[in-house]
């Protein structure tokens, strides 16, 4: 890859305008007059207008979540995340949006391109800044394009994508990346010439289980005994659990919860991505979407898992504990979440990235996709070849993982469950 870049260094970076307005002009489609502009802060748009777009079924794409990130220093400033949201208007009405950020590093994305940045640097080129369409620090899939439900989704999405590419060229960015995209996004991005990259997470699927024991009935005998043993260890230690919505959590309890989760980062030599003030705000503004699974020992908080939910999915995000306790992580982060999904009839549980230890606890491989445009032709060609080879490895890994599934033969096919 390095030699390909060095041999074509004269091609340089794609660039269009040096002095550009934040206005990409109108384009007419079937009576809709689309005009795309850039917002440097989501608070330039009212929460009512933003949430009226068709996709904030995902809690992470709601105005309240993205605004709290900006307002409490999770993005902006010197974080390496600079908001460049693309919005589309039909005359005065907001009809589409693409959450977009200028990045000066690759932290907090969960689609790893550090190797690409290193090769770029070795070739004497700058990989940063780049543009990334995603929700910061959130490896949860959904459409990246928010479009009003009465309009042609593909048409508006294509216009938003065109505006994002224009901005990438104007900023002389190395690349544009859309992370954890939906299937509909993937079709559009493939047709637009983006490089599609495949990865894998582990998700739990609700087959209409009546309770946790009904779920375990799908396991082989040995795997079922292992789960029961883990749960028994936690119960015998005298640890009890409660599930709290954001509105039920006061500042004093949040101090415990945040300290637990922050310690998970500090043990790895990292600072937490999200601030204490961020959680205080979203526990108020997204009270019914934020859920904390709290573990207590003799009434004192000892561990917590912070989750979010949509109408049909539970998303596990952060966890931490005051001390090591055998199987406490599995109970807090996985088994309690599965019980919540069964109780609330949620169809799916996405506990985050990585973690092969999830397999034996009932989580199965799920494909995730990202899409990449690179301004440098030789680099784009090298990445395209790399991604093709990587995809074969991912497919082989998924096949190998299935061989270690805890489910009895024929019992692991995901089925949908009615959503209340």
N, C-alpha and C positions, 0 to 999 in steps of 0.2 A: 504493500500500500504506500509506503514511504517513497519508493522509487517512482511510482506512478505520479505522485504529487510533484516530486522534484523535476521530473521530465517535462511537466506541463505547467510549471510555475508561471510561465509567461501568460497563461490564460487569465490568471488573477481572479479577483473577486467580482461578482456581478454587482454593478452599481447603477443607479438611475439618476435620482435628483439629490443634490446637496442641500438646497433650500426648498423644503417641501411644506405645503400646508398640511394640516391634519384633516384633510377633506379629500376624499377620493372621487367626488363628483357623482352625479346621478346616472343611473342606468335603468331604462324602462323595460319591464318584462310583463307582458299580458295585462297592461293597465296599471301595474304597480310601479311606482317611481322610486327606486331604491337609491339612497344616498348613504354612503358609509363614512364614518368618522372615527377618530380615536378619542377614548376617554382615559385620562391619566389617573382617574380614581373612579371606582364604581359608584361613589356617592354623588357623582355628577348626574346620575340616573336615579329616579325615585324607585324605592323598593317595590311599590305597586306595579309600575311599568315593567320592571325587570322580572318579577315573579309571575307576571301574566304570560311570559313567554313559555312555550311548551317544552319543558324539560326539568324545571326545578322540582320534579318528583324526587330528584336526588337532593338530599339535604345539603350537600356540598356545593351545589350550584345556586342555591338560594342567595338572594342579595344579602341577607343577614349574615351568612357565613363568610362570604367574600369581603363584605364591608368590615367585619370584625378583624379579619386578617390585616387589613390596611390600617385600621384605626388604632390597633394595639401593637404595631411594630413587628408583626410576623413577616410582613413583606414591606418593601419600600425602604427608604433610608439607605443604610449600608448593608442590608441583608443580601444583596445580590439578586433580588426580585424587584423589578420595576414594572408597574402596571401599564399596559398598553392595550386596554380592552377595545376590540372593534365592535361598533354597533351599527346597525342598519335601520334607517328610518324610511317610511313611506310618507312623504310630506312631513307632517309633524309627529307621526305616530311611530313608536319603537316597534319594530317587527322582527328584529334578529340581533344576536350578540354572540361574540366569541371571546371568552375570557383568555387573555393573552398577556405574557410577561416577557420583558427583556431580561436575560440571565447573564451573569458574569461568572458563573460556576455551574456545576451540575448536581449540587446537593438538593435533597428533598424532592427528587423527581421519581425515583424508583424504576426508571428505565435507564440503564447504565451506559453512558457513552464516554466514560473517562478515557478509555483506550483510543477512541476517535480523537479526543482533544490532544492526547499525547502524540499521536502520529501527526496531527496538524502542526503541533509545536515543533516536532523534529524536522518537519519539512520547511520550517521558517515562516509559517503562516499562523494567523490568530484564529482560534476557534471561538473565542468569546469576543464580543457579545453574540448571543444566539437568541432566537425567539422561541418560546414554548407556550403552547396552548394546553393548559391543564388546570387542575385545582392544586395549589401548592400543598405539598406534604401529604397528598391523599391519593393512594394507588387504587382508586375505585373507578370502575368503568361506567361510562354513560356517553351520550352524544356530547361532543364538545361544542356543537352548534345549537344555540337556543333560537327557536323560530316560532313565531306566532302560529297557533294551530290551524288557522283558516287559510294559510298561505302554502304555496308549493315549497315544501321543506328543502328539496334538492336545489331549487333555484336560488333561494335565499342563502343556503349554506355555501353554494358555489360563489356567490358574490362576497360573502364574508371571507372565504378562503382567498379569493383574488385580492381583497384588500390587505389581508395578512401578508401575502407574498409581496405586494407592493411596498409595504412597510419594511419587510425584511431587506429588500433591495435598497430602499432609501437609507436605512440605518447601516448599510454595508455589513449586515449580519452574516455570519458564516452559514446559517441554516435556520430552518423552521421545523419544529417538532410538535406533533399532536399526540398526546399520550393517553393510553387507556380508552381508545375510541370504541364506538359502537359498531355493529355490523353495517348499518346504513352509512356511517361515516367512512368505513373502510372501502366500500364500493366507490364512493365519490372520490376519495383520495387516491385510490388505485387508478381511476380514470384520469385523474389530474397528473399522473406520473410520479406520485410519491412512492418512496420505498417503504414497504410494509414489513414490520418486524414483529415476530411472534415470541411470546414468553408464556409462562405458566404460573398460576396461583393455585391455591387449594380452597375450595368452597364446599359448604355443606348444603344439601338439598332436602327439603321436607317432602316426604312421600305420604303426607297425611297422617303422621303418627299421632296416636292418642296420648302418649306420654313417653318419658325417657326410656322406660323398660320396653315399650313397643319398638322404639328405635333400636335398642340393643338386640332385639330379637332378630334383626337382620344380620347381626355379626356372627362370625364363627365362634364356637364355644370358647376357645382359648383367648381370643380378642375381647370377648364379652367379659370374661373373668378379670382380665387386666384392667378394664375400665372400672368395673365395680370395685376392685381393690384400691385403685387410685382415689375414687370418691370416698370410700370407707376411711382411708387414712386421714383425709381432711376432716370428715365428720367426727372421727374419734379424737382428733386434736381439739375439739370443742369450737371449731370455727363455723359461724353461721353467716348466711348471705341475705341481702335484701337488694331489690332492684328499684332504683330511684330515677324518676324523671327530673330533668333539669330544674323545673320550678320548685322541687322539693329539697333542693340542696342549698343551704345557706353558706355564707362566706367562711364561717369557721370550719365547716366540713370540707369545703373546697380547698382550704389550706392543707388538710391532710391528703386529700386525693391528689392535688397537684404535686405535693412533695413526693408521694409514692412514684408518680409517673416521671417526674423530673429525675429521680434517682436512677431510673432505668437508663436514661441518657448519660448521666454523669459517670456511671460505672463503665460506660464505653468511651469515655473521654470526649463526649459531645455535650453541647448545650441543647436544651429542649427547643424544638421548632416553634412551639406555640406557647404563648405567655399565659400567666395566671389571669391577667385582665381579659384576655381573649375568652377564656372559659367562663368567667363571670358573666360576660356579655351574652354569649350564645346560650348559656343556661337560662337566660331570661328571654331572649328573642327567638330562640328555637327550642323552647321548653319541652314541647312534645316530641321533638326529634332527637334530643340528646338524652342518653341513658347511661347511668353509672351502675355497674354491678359492684357492690361494696361488701367486703368480707370483714367480719368483726370477731374478735376473740374477747370474751368477757366484756362485751359491749363496746370495746375500743376498736376503732378502725385499724386494720392490719394490712389490707390490700384493696386494690380497686382496678377495674377495667372501665375505660371510657369508651362508649359506643355511640353510634348514631343509627337512626333507622329511617327508612322510607315506608311507603305503604306495604311493600312486600319483601324488603330486605333489611337485615341487620348488618351493620358494618362495625367490626371491632377495630379500634384505632390505637389506644394507648393503655399501658398497664404498668403497675408497679406495686411493690410490697415493702413492708417495714423490715422484714427478716425472711430468711429462707425457711420454707416449710415444704416438706415432701408433697408433691402433686398439687400444691396450691395454685401454681400458674395454670395448670391444665383445667382445674375446676373453675377458677375465676374467669379465664379467657375463653374457654371452649364449652365445657359442660353446662355452665350456667347460661351461656348464650344460646345453646341448643334448646335447653328447657324453655327459655323465653320465646324462641321461634315457634316451638310446638304449642305453647300456651296461647300466643298471639296469632297463630296461624300465618306466620311469615314463611315465604317460599324458600328463602335462601339466606345463608349466613356467610359473609365474606370477612374473614378475620385478619386480612392484611396480606403482606407479601411473604414469600419464602416460608421455610419451616416444614421440613419433611416429617417432623414429629406429629404434624397434624393428620397424617395419613392413617395411622393406626387408631385415630380417634374419630374417624368417620368423614373426614374431608377428602374430596376427590379432585383430580386435576381439572382445571378450567383454563382454556386458552385466553390470553390477553394480547392485545394488539396496539402497536403504535405506528405512526407514519412520519416519514422524514424527507425533507427537501434540503438539498445541499447546493450552495451556490457554485462551488468549485466543481467543474465537470469531472476531472480525474478523481477527485475525492468521492464524488457521488457514485462513480462507476465502481470504485474499490469497495465502498460500503455496500452497494447492491450485491456484489459477489459474496461479501462476507455474510450478509444477512441470509442469503440462500443456503450457505453451508450451516449457519447457526440454526436455521429452521429445521433442518434434518436432525440436528442434535436434540432440539427441543422435542420433536416428535418421538425420537427414540427414548428420551427421558420419560415422557408421558406414558408411553407403552410400558416401560419398565416399572413405573410407579403403580400402574394398575395391577401388576403382579403381586404387589404387597398390600392390596386392599384388605381391610378387615371384614368386608361384606361376604356373606355366603354367595355362591354362584347365582347370578340372576337377581340379586337383591339390591344392587347399587345403581341401577339406572335412574337418573334424576326425573322426578315427576313434579308437575306443578301442583299447587294446593290453592284452593279458593282463598282470596284475600278479602278481609272484612272491610 
